[in-house]
Amino acid sequence: MSQRSIAWLLRMAAWLARQIKGDRNYKLFWAACRLAEGNVPVSDALDALVRAEQSDFGEREITRTVYSAYRTVGAASSRQNR
């Protein structure tokens, strides 16, 4: 992965960590969709985005949301390729 991609991942994680309770999950989903669209491997996305973990926003919730976003982007691209 390029230095630029790593920097992008870290900025995305830092941005997510600054979000307030109430819309973090939506913003996490949005961020994970952008990463999926950018062909960032899900393992790299997870490594970066779990840095946003907080006491009320845990790794399990983050992981489930990231996988959901990657499935959504994958399904959308499959429909476009038909």
ABEGO torsion letter per residue (X at the ends): XBAAAAAAAAAAAAAAAABBBGAAAAAAAAAAAAAAAAGBBAAAAAAAAAAABBAABBAAAAAAAAAAAAAAAAAAAAAAAX
